[in-house]
Amino acid sequence: MVNSIEYQDDVKSFLLWDGFTTEGNRADPGLYFVRLKVGQNVMTKRILKLK
């Protein structure tokens, strides 16, 4: 579950994930795909969660 999204004009934005699932369980280590959609723009990135 995304903990927060920081956005400021003319500054790089970032997404902060707390490492928990939407059910409140700690996510296992592994490869995850993050998809962010804003208006017509869609971005997919891979993230690696280590123990």
HUBELRA-V692408 format. One line per field, one symbol per residue. ss: DSSP state (~ for helix, > for strand, _ for the rest). psi: psi as a letter, one per 30 degrees, with the letter a starting at -180 (. if undefined). A space follows every 50 residues. Layout:
# HUBELRA-V692408
ss = ???
psi = ???
This chain:
# HUBELRA-V692408
ss = _>>>>>_______>>>>__>_____>___>>>>>>>>>__>>>>>>>>>_ _
psi = kkelkkkkkgkkllkjkfgllffgkkklkaklkkkkkjbfkkkklkkjkl .
